[in-house]
Amino acid sequence: MEWKNVLTDLFKTDYPIIQAPMLGVTTPEMVAAASNAGALGSLALGDLPAEKCIELIRATRRLTDKPFAVNIFVHKIDPITPNLEADYVKTKKHLQKLTEKLGIETDFPDIKEIKLTDYHDQIEAVLLENCKIVSFTFGNLDQESIATFKENKVILIGTCTSVQEAIVLENSGIDIICVQGIEAGGHRGSFLEETIPQIGGLSLLSQVTEAVNIPVIYGGGIYNAKTLLASKTLGADGFQIGSLFLGSAESALQDFEKHRLRNIKENEIVLTRSFTGRYARGIRNTFIKEIENSEFVLPYPYQNKLTAELRKTAKLEQNADFVSIWMGQSITSFSDVSTEIIIRNLVEETENFG
Ligand SMILES: Cc1cc2nc3c(=O)[nH]c(=O)nc-3n(C[C@H](O)[C@H](O)[C@H](O)COP(=O)(O)O)c2cc1C
């Protein structure tokens, strides 16, 4: 197995394996462990404020001198219109009643209290900290930001969930495409159509590699040598892996969440908008059952902000009925060893495969 390729050259890593950014799960320790194993760690910065981004980048640098990527959410924010405000009030009231009925005490913010992050502030922070590999999801960067990154010699990785999105990213000058199969855990990176594409990894990866001429990373369902090699056969240059690390020593998930993962049944893994307003794949629970097909789902990021405190309270109370546990379709033992060992084992298994 020859690991060296266009991506190991660009990233300066031993392997074209990428530890997926996972907001809420990824820690500086996980990123450093992945990079120290010769893969590319990815620090999830989501929509965190710029100061927090800087703190996390510096914490990671204290743990590794190897390259790692940072990852941000690039999304349009709907302005607060009277209609949105009315929907917000209605949804908040409903959630208050629901949580009272189900016995969890929490606060829901007013729409005026919500703090939204503009990704341009994060870009400034990332450039100040001299980060050289930036991945993003939920949208495409504007041309000015792309130009600024290029001037600073930053490698850009954009996420697609359809061939159309891949072409848009390539045409706007993004260096590498991360193809997200429907198997993937966490949020869908879809950004072109209101109705999101739900294309399986097999179909999507094969079609994207035929449609674009830039390097392609695949993410969604990779959990062992077989799945990694299957995506290589379909044309992937890099392998982005998330769920495999959910139970690892460096994961920010709590023990009750890891326990839930390790007892998962296949029919409990669902795509849902109920927690954040954007589709994400995770574990069905009481909150999802109550909200999913209701009128009480606001557009992202408003639903996300509205439910944030509830999820925080549920985590503190170790109440799996109200936390969002994101995971992909490949069920594993969710090993509790270090991310570094999980990666080294995967590399060895792949080298010895067949
Ligand atoms: C818990 C969790 C959180 C995630 N958060 C992010 C994120 O912050 N940014 C991002 O680009 N992708 C995120 N993803 C998606 C991953 O980047 C990747 O597409 C996915 O993990 C690959 O599929 P797999 O989970 O089957 O390995 C997340 C995935 C999970 C499981």
The ligand as an SDF file (V2000), in Angstrom:
LIG
                    3D

 31 33  0  0  0  0  0  0  0  0999 V2000
  -19.9790   14.2010   16.0100 C   0  0  0  0  0  0  0  0  0  0  0  0
  -19.6930   14.7470   14.6570 C   0  0  0  0  0  0  0  0  0  0  0  0
  -19.5090   16.1120   14.5030 C   0  0  0  0  0  0  0  0  0  0  0  0
  -19.1790   16.6400   13.2450 C   0  0  0  0  0  0  0  0  0  0  0  0
  -18.8880   17.9730   13.1370 N   0  0  0  0  0  0  0  0  0  0  0  0
  -18.3770   18.4540   11.9680 C   0  0  0  0  0  0  0  0  0  0  0  0
  -17.8530   19.7640   11.8980 C   0  0  0  0  0  0  0  0  0  0  0  0
  -17.7800   20.4990   12.8980 O   0  0  0  0  0  0  0  0  0  0  0  0
  -17.3890   20.1930   10.6870 N   0  0  0  0  0  0  0  0  0  0  0  0
  -17.3900   19.3860    9.5730 C   0  0  0  0  0  0  0  0  0  0  0  0
  -16.9410   19.8220    8.5100 O   0  0  0  0  0  0  0  0  0  0  0  0
  -17.8730   18.1340    9.6270 N   0  0  0  0  0  0  0  0  0  0  0  0
  -18.3510   17.6440   10.7950 C   0  0  0  0  0  0  0  0  0  0  0  0
  -18.7740   16.3330   10.8710 N   0  0  0  0  0  0  0  0  0  0  0  0
  -18.7530   15.5040    9.6420 C   0  0  0  0  0  0  0  0  0  0  0  0
  -17.3700   14.8960    9.4230 C   0  0  0  0  0  0  0  0  0  0  0  0
  -16.4890   15.8840    8.9540 O   0  0  0  0  0  0  0  0  0  0  0  0
  -17.3440   13.7470    8.3960 C   0  0  0  0  0  0  0  0  0  0  0  0
  -18.0400   14.1350    7.2360 O   0  0  0  0  0  0  0  0  0  0  0  0
  -17.9670   12.4700    8.9290 C   0  0  0  0  0  0  0  0  0  0  0  0
  -17.6180   12.2380   10.2560 O   0  0  0  0  0  0  0  0  0  0  0  0
  -17.4920   11.3000    8.0800 C   0  0  0  0  0  0  0  0  0  0  0  0
  -18.3240   10.2010    8.2580 O   0  0  0  0  0  0  0  0  0  0  0  0
  -18.1510    9.1340    9.4560 P   0  0  0  0  0  0  0  0  0  0  0  0
  -18.6880    9.8030   10.6730 O   0  0  0  0  0  0  0  0  0  0  0  0
  -18.9730    7.9890    9.0100 O   0  0  0  0  0  0  0  0  0  0  0  0
  -16.6850    8.8110    9.5780 O   0  0  0  0  0  0  0  0  0  0  0  0
  -19.1050   15.7810   12.1190 C   0  0  0  0  0  0  0  0  0  0  0  0
  -19.3130   14.4050   12.2880 C   0  0  0  0  0  0  0  0  0  0  0  0
  -19.5900   13.8800   13.5370 C   0  0  0  0  0  0  0  0  0  0  0  0
  -19.7670   12.3920   13.6820 C   0  0  0  0  0  0  0  0  0  0  0  0
  1  2  1  0
  2  3  1  0
  2 30  2  0
  3  4  2  0
  4  5  1  0
  4 28  1  0
  5  6  2  0
  6  7  1  0
  6 13  1  0
  7  8  2  0
  7  9  1  0
  9 10  1  0
 10 11  2  0
 10 12  1  0
 12 13  2  0
 13 14  1  0
 14 15  1  0
 14 28  1  0
 15 16  1  0
 16 17  1  0
 16 18  1  0
 18 19  1  0
 18 20  1  0
 20 21  1  0
 20 22  1  0
 22 23  1  0
 23 24  1  0
 24 25  2  0
 24 26  1  0
 24 27  1  0
 28 29  2  0
 29 30  1  0
 30 31  1  0
M  END
$$$$
